[in-house]
Amino acid sequence: MSGGYHHGNLREALVTEGMKLLDDDGVEAVTLRELARRTNVSHGAPHRHFGDRDELLGEMAARGFDELSTLLVEVLQQPTPARRLRAYLRGYVTFATERPGLVQLMFSRVGKDAEGVHEAARRFFSQGARALGVSEPGEPSTGAFLVAAVSEGISTLAIAGRLPEERVDEVIDSAVAALLASDALALPDTGQHADLT
């Protein structure tokens, strides 16, 4: 270990290594001391960028929401409500199954005092509302909670191995049809909901 930096941007290196550690070993493994060791700096060096472990985890969670927001840009480009909803569900399930530790961290941070997480989560939920055809600010609709329940439920089943990968698309297509038929989800142009191609 060295007493000096080996990085042009130690903050970025700490977050990058933190994400790798999170993916490999889970949130409990992510500590400033371990990241100092992995980035080859003194144990005190990370504290120049993050006051404590909680601040680092908040930054990581915020970046997770930003990744999901990037995914939603593609969702919003889909031409029909059915395609938008399917792209949303598929994108979320893929993200969650590839990064389960990050998703767990993200949603565990939303209620904490981490301003960056709140702002990143707000951007994600705002884009999600646009993808669902809800433009008015305010409390999430019943339909928004329903979509969240479906996306998180499918993801949980897939992560646990209870939903085989080869059946995920089949379940998503059925979920899209059910959601669009529900009175709780008032997407515009729902007459096009049969078009899933």
FIKOLZA-1660 file (N, C-alpha, C; in steps of 0.1 Angstrom, whole numbers, plus 5000, padded with zeros to 4 digits):
% residues 197
   i   px   py   pz ch aa at
   1 5009 4988 5000  A  M  N
   1 5000 5000 5000  A  M CA
   1 5009 5012 5000  A  M  C
   2 5004 5023 4994  A  S  N
   2 5012 5035 4993  A  S CA
   2 5005 5046 5002  A  S  C
   3 5012 5056 5006  A  G  N
   3 5007 5067 5013  A  G CA
   3 5001 5078 5004  A  G  C
   4 5003 5077 4991  A  G  N
   4 4998 5087 4982  A  G CA
   4 4989 5081 4972  A  G  C
   5 4983 5090 4964  A  Y  N
   5 4973 5085 4954  A  Y CA
   5 4980 5079 4942  A  Y  C
   6 4973 5070 4936  A  H  N
   6 4978 5064 4923  A  H CA
   6 4967 5067 4912  A  H  C
   7 4958 5076 4915  A  H  N
   7 4947 5079 4906  A  H CA
   7 4946 5094 4903  A  H  C
   8 4942 5097 4891  A  G  N
   8 4939 5110 4887  A  G CA
   8 4926 5114 4894  A  G  C
   9 4918 5105 4897  A  N  N
   9 4905 5108 4903  A  N CA
   9 4902 5097 4913  A  N  C
  10 4906 5098 4926  A  L  N
  10 4904 5088 4936  A  L CA
  10 4889 5086 4939  A  L  C
  11 4882 5097 4939  A  R  N
  11 4867 5095 4942  A  R CA
  11 4861 5085 4932  A  R  C
  12 4864 5087 4919  A  E  N
  12 4858 5078 4909  A  E CA
  12 4863 5064 4911  A  E  C
  13 4876 5063 4914  A  A  N
  13 4882 5049 4916  A  A CA
  13 4875 5042 4928  A  A  C
  14 4872 5050 4938  A  L  N
  14 4866 5044 4950  A  L CA
  14 4852 5039 4947  A  L  C
  15 4844 5047 4939  A  V  N
  15 4831 5043 4935  A  V CA
  15 4831 5031 4926  A  V  C
  16 4840 5031 4916  A  T  N
  16 4841 5020 4907  A  T CA
  16 4845 5007 4914  A  T  C
  17 4854 5007 4923  A  E  N
  17 4858 4996 4931  A  E CA
  17 4847 4992 4940  A  E  C
  18 4840 5001 4946  A  G  N
  18 4829 4998 4954  A  G CA
  18 4818 4991 4947  A  G  C
  19 4815 4995 4934  A  M  N
  19 4805 4988 4926  A  M CA
  19 4809 4974 4924  A  M  C
  20 4822 4972 4920  A  K  N
  20 4827 4958 4918  A  K CA
  20 4825 4949 4930  A  K  C
  21 4829 4955 4942  A  L  N
  21 4828 4948 4954  A  L CA
  21 4814 4945 4958  A  L  C
  22 4805 4954 4955  A  L  N
  22 4791 4952 4958  A  L CA
  22 4785 4941 4949  A  L  C
  23 4789 4941 4936  A  D  N
  23 4784 4930 4927  A  D CA
  23 4789 4917 4931  A  D  C
  24 4802 4916 4936  A  D  N
  24 4809 4903 4939  A  D CA
  24 4805 4898 4952  A  D  C
  25 4805 4907 4962  A  D  N
  25 4804 4902 4976  A  D CA
  25 4793 4908 4985  A  D  C
  26 4785 4917 4979  A  G  N
  26 4773 4923 4986  A  G CA
  26 4777 4935 4994  A  G  C
  27 4767 4942 4999  A  V  N
  27 4769 4955 5005  A  V CA
  27 4777 4955 5017  A  V  C
  28 4776 4944 5025  A  E  N
  28 4784 4944 5038  A  E CA
  28 4799 4944 5035  A  E  C
  29 4803 4939 5024  A  A  N
  29 4818 4939 5020  A  A CA
  29 4823 4953 5017  A  A  C
  30 4814 4962 5014  A  V  N
  30 4819 4976 5009  A  V CA
  30 4822 4984 5021  A  V  C
  31 4835 4986 5024  A  T  N
  31 4840 4995 5034  A  T CA
  31 4850 5004 5029  A  T  C
  32 4852 5015 5035  A  L  N
  32 4862 5025 5031  A  L CA
  32 4876 5019 5032  A  L  C
  33 4878 5011 5043  A  R  N
  33 4891 5005 5045  A  R CA
  33 4895 4995 5034  A  R  C
  34 4885 4987 5030  A  E  N
  34 4887 4977 5019  A  E CA
  34 4890 4984 5006  A  E  C
  35 4882 4995 5004  A  L  N
  35 4884 5002 4991  A  L CA
  35 4898 5009 4991  A  L  C
  36 4902 5014 5002  A  A  N
  36 4916 5020 5003  A  A CA
  36 4926 5009 4999  A  A  C
  37 4924 4997 5004  A  R  N
  37 4934 4987 5001  A  R CA
  37 4933 4983 4986  A  R  C
  38 4921 4983 4980  A  R  N
  38 4920 4979 4966  A  R CA
  38 4925 4990 4957  A  R  C
  39 4924 5002 4961  A  T  N
  39 4929 5013 4953  A  T CA
  39 4943 5017 4956  A  T  C
  40 4949 5010 4966  A  N  N
  40 4963 5012 4969  A  N CA
  40 4966 5026 4974  A  N  C
  41 4958 5031 4984  A  V  N
  41 4960 5043 4990  A  V CA
  41 4959 5041 5005  A  V  C
  42 4963 5051 5013  A  S  N
  42 4963 5050 5028  A  S CA
  42 4948 5049 5032  A  S  C
  43 4947 5043 5044  A  H  N
  43 4933 5041 5050  A  H CA
  43 4926 5054 5052  A  H  C
  44 4933 5065 5054  A  G  N
  44 4926 5078 5056  A  G CA
  44 4922 5085 5043  A  G  C
  45 4928 5081 5032  A  A  N
  45 4926 5089 5019  A  A CA
  45 4912 5089 5014  A  A  C
  46 4904 5078 5015  A  P  N
  46 4890 5079 5011  A  P CA
  46 4882 5089 5018  A  P  C
  47 4886 5092 5031  A  H  N
  47 4878 5102 5039  A  H CA
  47 4879 5116 5033  A  H  C
  48 4888 5118 5024  A  R  N
  48 4889 5132 5018  A  R CA
  48 4878 5133 5007  A  R  C
  49 4872 5122 5004  A  H  N
  49 4861 5123 4993  A  H CA
  49 4848 5118 4999  A  H  C
  50 4848 5110 5009  A  F  N
  50 4835 5105 5015  A  F CA
  50 4837 5106 5030  A  F  C
  51 4828 5113 5037  A  G  N
  51 4829 5115 5051  A  G CA
  51 4828 5101 5059  A  G  C
  52 4820 5092 5053  A  D  N
  52 4819 5079 5060  A  D CA
  52 4814 5069 5049  A  D  C
  53 4812 5057 5053  A  R  N
  53 4808 5046 5045  A  R CA
  53 4794 5049 5039  A  R  C
  54 4785 5055 5048  A  D  N
  54 4771 5058 5044  A  D CA
  54 4771 5067 5032  A  D  C
  55 4780 5077 5032  A  E  N
  55 4781 5087 5021  A  E CA
  55 4785 5080 5008  A  E  C
  56 4794 5071 5009  A  L  N
  56 4799 5063 4997  A  L CA
  56 4787 5055 4992  A  L  C
  57 4780 5048 5001  A  L  N
  57 4769 5040 4996  A  L CA
  57 4758 5048 4990  A  L  C
  58 4756 5060 4995  A  G  N
  58 4746 5069 4989  A  G CA
  58 4750 5073 4975  A  G  C
  59 4763 5076 4973  A  E  N
  59 4768 5079 4959  A  E CA
  59 4766 5067 4950  A  E  C
  60 4769 5056 4955  A  M  N
  60 4767 5044 4946  A  M CA
  60 4752 5042 4943  A  M  C
  61 4744 5043 4953  A  A  N
  61 4729 5042 4950  A  A CA
  61 4724 5052 4940  A  A  C
  62 4729 5065 4941  A  A  N
  62 4725 5075 4932  A  A CA
  62 4729 5072 4918  A  A  C
  63 4741 5066 4916  A  R  N
  63 4746 5062 4903  A  R CA
  63 4737 5051 4897  A  R  C
  64 4733 5042 4906  A  G  N
  64 4724 5031 4901  A  G CA
  64 4711 5037 4896  A  G  C
  65 4705 5047 4902  A  F  N
  65 4693 5054 4897  A  F CA
  65 4696 5061 4884  A  F  C
  66 4708 5067 4883  A  D  N
  66 4711 5073 4871  A  D CA
  66 4712 5063 4859  A  D  C
  67 4718 5051 4862  A  E  N
  67 4718 5041 4852  A  E CA
  67 4704 5037 4847  A  E  C
  68 4695 5035 4857  A  L  N
  68 4681 5032 4853  A  L CA
  68 4675 5043 4845  A  L  C
  69 4678 5056 4849  A  S  N
  69 4673 5067 4841  A  S CA
  69 4677 5067 4827  A  S  C
  70 4690 5063 4825  A  T  N
  70 4695 5062 4811  A  T CA
  70 4687 5052 4803  A  T  C
  71 4684 5041 4810  A  L  N
  71 4676 5030 4803  A  L CA
  71 4663 5035 4799  A  L  C
  72 4657 5044 4807  A  L  N
  72 4643 5049 4804  A  L CA
  72 4643 5059 4792  A  L  C
  73 4655 5064 4789  A  V  N
  73 4655 5073 4777  A  V CA
  73 4651 5064 4765  A  V  C
  74 4656 5052 4764  A  E  N
  74 4652 5043 4753  A  E CA
  74 4638 5039 4754  A  E  C
  75 4633 5037 4766  A  V  N
  75 4619 5033 4768  A  V CA
  75 4610 5044 4762  A  V  C
  76 4613 5056 4765  A  L  N
  76 4605 5068 4760  A  L CA
  76 4604 5069 4745  A  L  C
  77 4614 5063 4738  A  Q  N
  77 4614 5064 4723  A  Q CA
  77 4605 5053 4717  A  Q  C
  78 4600 5044 4725  A  Q  N
  78 4591 5034 4719  A  Q CA
  78 4578 5040 4715  A  Q  C
  79 4573 5036 4703  A  P  N
  79 4561 5043 4697  A  P CA
  79 4548 5040 4703  A  P  C
  80 4546 5029 4710  A  T  N
  80 4532 5027 4715  A  T CA
  80 4533 5024 4730  A  T  C
  81 4522 5026 4737  A  P  N
  81 4522 5023 4752  A  P CA
  81 4526 5009 4755  A  P  C
  82 4522 4999 4747  A  A  N
  82 4526 4985 4750  A  A CA
  82 4541 4983 4749  A  A  C
  83 4546 4989 4738  A  R  N
  83 4561 4988 4737  A  R CA
  83 4568 4995 4748  A  R  C
  84 4563 5007 4752  A  R  N
  84 4570 5014 4763  A  R CA
  84 4570 5006 4775  A  R  C
  85 4558 5000 4778  A  L  N
  85 4556 4993 4791  A  L CA
  85 4565 4980 4790  A  L  C
  86 4565 4973 4779  A  R  N
  86 4573 4961 4778  A  R CA
  86 4588 4965 4779  A  R  C
  87 4592 4975 4772  A  A  N
  87 4606 4979 4773  A  A CA
  87 4610 4983 4787  A  A  C
  88 4601 4990 4794  A  Y  N
  88 4603 4994 4808  A  Y CA
  88 4605 4981 4817  A  Y  C
  89 4596 4972 4816  A  L  N
  89 4596 4960 4824  A  L CA
  89 4609 4951 4821  A  L  C
  90 4611 4950 4807  A  R  N
  90 4623 4942 4804  A  R CA
  90 4636 4948 4808  A  R  C
  91 4637 4961 4806  A  G  N
  91 4649 4968 4810  A  G CA
  91 4651 4968 4825  A  G  C
  92 4641 4970 4833  A  Y  N
  92 4642 4969 4847  A  Y CA
  92 4646 4955 4852  A  Y  C
  93 4639 4945 4847  A  V  N
  93 4642 4931 4851  A  V CA
  93 4656 4927 4847  A  V  C
  94 4661 4931 4835  A  T  N
  94 4675 4928 4831  A  T CA
  94 4685 4935 4841  A  T  C
  95 4682 4948 4844  A  F  N
  95 4691 4955 4853  A  F CA
  95 4691 4949 4866  A  F  C
  96 4680 4945 4872  A  A  N
  96 4679 4940 4885  A  A CA
  96 4685 4926 4886  A  A  C
  97 4684 4918 4876  A  T  N
  97 4690 4904 4876  A  T CA
  97 4705 4905 4874  A  T  C
  98 4710 4915 4867  A  E  N
  98 4724 4916 4865  A  E CA
  98 4731 4923 4877  A  E  C
  99 4723 4932 4884  A  R  N
  99 4729 4940 4895  A  R CA
  99 4720 4939 4907  A  R  C
 100 4717 4927 4912  A  P  N
 100 4708 4926 4924  A  P CA
 100 4713 4933 4936  A  P  C
 101 4726 4933 4939  A  G  N
 101 4731 4940 4950  A  G CA
 101 4729 4955 4949  A  G  C
 102 4731 4960 4937  A  L  N
 102 4730 4975 4935  A  L CA
 102 4715 4979 4937  A  L  C
 103 4706 4971 4931  A  V  N
 103 4692 4974 4932  A  V CA
 103 4687 4974 4947  A  V  C
 104 4692 4964 4954  A  Q  N
 104 4688 4964 4969  A  Q CA
 104 4694 4976 4976  A  Q  C
 105 4706 4980 4973  A  L  N
 105 4712 4992 4979  A  L CA
 105 4704 5004 4975  A  L  C
 106 4701 5006 4963  A  M  N
 106 4694 5017 4958  A  M CA
 106 4681 5020 4966  A  M  C
 107 4673 5009 4967  A  F  N
 107 4660 5011 4973  A  F CA
 107 4661 5012 4988  A  F  C
 108 4672 5007 4994  A  S  N
 108 4674 5008 5008  A  S CA
 108 4678 5022 5012  A  S  C
 109 4683 5030 5002  A  R  N
 109 4689 5043 5005  A  R CA
 109 4678 5054 5003  A  R  C
 110 4667 5051 4996  A  V  N
 110 4658 5061 4993  A  V CA
 110 4652 5069 5005  A  V  C
 111 4650 5062 5016  A  G  N
 111 4644 5068 5028  A  G CA
 111 4655 5074 5037  A  G  C
 112 4667 5074 5033  A  K  N
 112 4678 5079 5042  A  K CA
 112 4681 5093 5038  A  K  C
 113 4689 5100 5047  A  D  N
 113 4693 5114 5045  A  D CA
 113 4705 5114 5035  A  D  C
 114 4702 5111 5023  A  A  N
 114 4713 5112 5013  A  A CA
 114 4707 5120 5001  A  A  C
 115 4711 5133 5000  A  E  N
 115 4704 5142 4991  A  E CA
 115 4707 5137 4976  A  E  C
 116 4719 5133 4973  A  G  N
 116 4721 5128 4960  A  G CA
 116 4713 5116 4956  A  G  C
 117 4710 5107 4965  A  V  N
 117 4701 5096 4962  A  V CA
 117 4687 5101 4959  A  V  C
 118 4682 5110 4968  A  H  N
 118 4668 5115 4966  A  H CA
 118 4667 5122 4952  A  H  C
 119 4677 5129 4948  A  E  N
 119 4676 5136 4935  A  E CA
 119 4677 5126 4924  A  E  C
 120 4686 5117 4924  A  A  N
 120 4687 5107 4914  A  A CA
 120 4674 5098 4913  A  A  C
 121 4669 5094 4925  A  A  N
 121 4656 5086 4925  A  A CA
 121 4645 5095 4919  A  A  C
 122 4644 5108 4923  A  R  N
 122 4634 5116 4917  A  R CA
 122 4634 5117 4902  A  R  C
 123 4647 5118 4896  A  R  N
 123 4648 5118 4882  A  R CA
 123 4643 5105 4876  A  R  C
 124 4647 5094 4882  A  F  N
 124 4642 5081 4877  A  F CA
 124 4627 5079 4877  A  F  C
 125 4621 5083 4889  A  F  N
 125 4607 5081 4890  A  F CA
 125 4599 5091 4881  A  F  C
 126 4605 5103 4879  A  S  N
 126 4598 5112 4870  A  S CA
 126 4599 5107 4856  A  S  C
 127 4610 5101 4852  A  Q  N
 127 4611 5096 4838  A  Q CA
 127 4601 5084 4837  A  Q  C
 128 4601 5076 4848  A  G  N
 128 4592 5064 4847  A  G CA
 128 4577 5069 4846  A  G  C
 129 4574 5079 4853  A  A  N
 129 4560 5085 4851  A  A CA
 129 4557 5089 4837  A  A  C
 130 4567 5096 4831  A  R  N
 130 4566 5100 4817  A  R CA
 130 4564 5087 4808  A  R  C
 131 4572 5077 4811  A  A  N
 131 4571 5065 4803  A  A CA
 131 4557 5058 4804  A  A  C
 132 4551 5060 4816  A  L  N
 132 4537 5055 4818  A  L CA
 132 4526 5065 4814  A  L  C
 133 4530 5076 4808  A  G  N
 133 4520 5086 4804  A  G CA
 133 4515 5094 4814  A  G  C
 134 4522 5095 4826  A  V  N
 134 4517 5104 4837  A  V CA
 134 4526 5116 4838  A  V  C
 135 4521 5128 4834  A  S  N
 135 4530 5139 4834  A  S CA
 135 4528 5148 4846  A  S  C
 136 4517 5146 4854  A  E  N
 136 4514 5155 4865  A  E CA
 136 4523 5152 4877  A  E  C
 137 4529 5161 4884  A  P  N
 137 4536 5158 4896  A  P CA
 137 4527 5155 4907  A  P  C
 138 4532 5148 4917  A  G  N
 138 4523 5145 4929  A  G CA
 138 4526 5131 4933  A  G  C
 139 4517 5126 4941  A  E  N
 139 4518 5112 4946  A  E CA
 139 4517 5102 4935  A  E  C
 140 4525 5091 4935  A  P  N
 140 4524 5081 4925  A  P CA
 140 4510 5075 4924  A  P  C
 141 4505 5072 4913  A  S  N
 141 4492 5067 4911  A  S CA
 141 4492 5052 4915  A  S  C
 142 4480 5046 4916  A  T  N
 142 4479 5032 4919  A  T CA
 142 4485 5024 4907  A  T  C
 143 4484 5029 4895  A  G  N
 143 4490 5022 4884  A  G CA
 143 4505 5022 4884  A  G  C
 144 4511 5033 4889  A  A  N
 144 4525 5033 4891  A  A CA
 144 4530 5023 4901  A  A  C
 145 4523 5022 4912  A  F  N
 145 4526 5012 4922  A  F CA
 145 4524 4998 4916  A  F  C
 146 4514 4996 4908  A  L  N
 146 4512 4983 4902  A  L CA
 146 4523 4979 4893  A  L  C
 147 4528 4988 4885  A  V  N
 147 4539 4986 4876  A  V CA
 147 4552 4983 4884  A  V  C
 148 4554 4990 4895  A  A  N
 148 4565 4987 4903  A  A CA
 148 4564 4974 4909  A  A  C
 149 4552 4970 4914  A  A  N
 149 4551 4956 4920  A  A CA
 149 4554 4945 4910  A  A  C
 150 4549 4947 4897  A  V  N
 150 4551 4937 4887  A  V CA
 150 4566 4937 4883  A  V  C
 151 4572 4948 4881  A  S  N
 151 4587 4948 4877  A  S CA
 151 4595 4942 4888  A  S  C
 152 4593 4946 4901  A  E  N
 152 4601 4941 4912  A  E CA
 152 4598 4927 4915  A  E  C
 153 4585 4923 4913  A  G  N
 153 4581 4909 4915  A  G CA
 153 4588 4899 4905  A  G  C
 154 4587 4903 4892  A  I  N
 154 4593 4895 4882  A  I CA
 154 4608 4894 4885  A  I  C
 155 4614 4905 4888  A  S  N
 155 4629 4905 4891  A  S CA
 155 4632 4896 4902  A  S  C
 156 4624 4897 4913  A  T  N
 156 4627 4888 4925  A  T CA
 156 4626 4874 4921  A  T  C
 157 4616 4870 4914  A  L  N
 157 4615 4856 4910  A  L CA
 157 4626 4852 4901  A  L  C
 158 4631 4860 4892  A  A  N
 158 4642 4857 4883  A  A CA
 158 4655 4856 4891  A  A  C
 159 4657 4865 4900  A  I  N
 159 4670 4865 4908  A  I CA
 159 4670 4852 4916  A  I  C
 160 4659 4848 4922  A  A  N
 160 4659 4836 4931  A  A CA
 160 4659 4823 4923  A  A  C
 161 4658 4824 4909  A  G  N
 161 4658 4812 4901  A  G CA
 161 4645 4805 4900  A  G  C
 162 4635 4812 4906  A  R  N
 162 4621 4806 4905  A  R CA
 162 4614 4809 4892  A  R  C
 163 4619 4818 4884  A  L  N
 163 4615 4821 4871  A  L CA
 163 4626 4819 4861  A  L  C
 164 4626 4808 4854  A  P  N
 164 4637 4806 4844  A  P CA
 164 4639 4817 4834  A  P  C
 165 4651 4820 4831  A  E  N
 165 4654 4831 4821  A  E CA
 165 4647 4829 4808  A  E  C
 166 4645 4817 4804  A  E  N
 166 4638 4815 4791  A  E CA
 166 4623 4818 4791  A  E  C
 167 4618 4820 4803  A  R  N
 167 4604 4823 4805  A  R CA
 167 4601 4837 4809  A  R  C
 168 4612 4845 4811  A  V  N
 168 4610 4859 4815  A  V CA
 168 4602 4867 4805  A  V  C
 169 4605 4866 4792  A  D  N
 169 4598 4874 4782  A  D CA
 169 4583 4870 4781  A  D  C
 170 4580 4857 4782  A  E  N
 170 4567 4852 4782  A  E CA
 170 4559 4859 4794  A  E  C
 171 4565 4859 4806  A  V  N
 171 4558 4865 4817  A  V CA
 171 4556 4880 4816  A  V  C
 172 4567 4886 4810  A  I  N
 172 4566 4901 4808  A  I CA
 172 4555 4904 4798  A  I  C
 173 4553 4896 4787  A  D  N
 173 4543 4899 4778  A  D CA
 173 4529 4897 4784  A  D  C
 174 4527 4887 4792  A  S  N
 174 4515 4885 4799  A  S CA
 174 4512 4896 4809  A  S  C
 175 4522 4901 4816  A  A  N
 175 4521 4912 4825  A  A CA
 175 4517 4925 4818  A  A  C
 176 4523 4927 4806  A  V  N
 176 4519 4939 4798  A  V CA
 176 4504 4939 4794  A  V  C
 177 4500 4927 4790  A  A  N
 177 4486 4926 4786  A  A CA
 177 4476 4928 4798  A  A  C
 178 4480 4923 4809  A  A  N
 178 4472 4924 4821  A  A CA
 178 4472 4939 4826  A  A  C
 179 4483 4945 4826  A  L  N
 179 4484 4959 4831  A  L CA
 179 4476 4968 4822  A  L  C
 180 4477 4966 4809  A  L  N
 180 4470 4975 4800  A  L CA
 180 4455 4973 4800  A  L  C
 181 4451 4961 4804  A  A  N
 181 4437 4958 4806  A  A CA
 181 4431 4963 4819  A  A  C
 182 4440 4967 4828  A  S  N
 182 4436 4972 4841  A  S CA
 182 4431 4986 4841  A  S  C
 183 4421 4989 4849  A  D  N
 183 4416 5003 4851  A  D CA
 183 4426 5011 4858  A  D  C
 184 4435 5005 4866  A  A  N
 184 4444 5012 4874  A  A CA
 184 4455 5019 4866  A  A  C
 185 4457 5014 4854  A  L  N
 185 4468 5020 4845  A  L CA
 185 4462 5026 4833  A  L  C
 186 4461 5039 4833  A  A  N
 186 4455 5047 4823  A  A CA
 186 4465 5052 4813  A  A  C
 187 4471 5044 4805  A  L  N
 187 4481 5048 4795  A  L CA
 187 4473 5054 4783  A  L  C
 188 4479 5064 4777  A  P  N
 188 4472 5069 4765  A  P CA
 188 4473 5059 4754  A  P  C
 189 4463 5059 4745  A  D  N
 189 4463 5051 4733  A  D CA
 189 4464 5036 4736  A  D  C
 190 4457 5032 4747  A  T  N
 190 4457 5018 4751  A  T CA
 190 4451 5008 4740  A  T  C
 191 4444 5014 4731  A  G  N
 191 4439 5005 4720  A  G CA
 191 4450 4998 4712  A  G  C
 192 4462 5003 4713  A  Q  N
 192 4473 4997 4706  A  Q CA
 192 4480 4986 4714  A  Q  C
 193 4474 4982 4726  A  H  N
 193 4482 4974 4735  A  H CA
 193 4484 4959 4730  A  H  C
 194 4478 4955 4719  A  A  N
 194 4480 4942 4714  A  A CA
 194 4493 4941 4706  A  A  C
 195 4498 4953 4702  A  D  N
 195 4510 4953 4694  A  D CA
 195 4523 4952 4702  A  D  C
 196 4528 4940 4704  A  L  N
 196 4540 4938 4712  A  L CA
 196 4553 4936 4704  A  L  C
 197 4552 4937 4691  A  T  N
 197 4564 4934 4683  A  T CA
 197 4573 4946 4682  A  T  C
% end
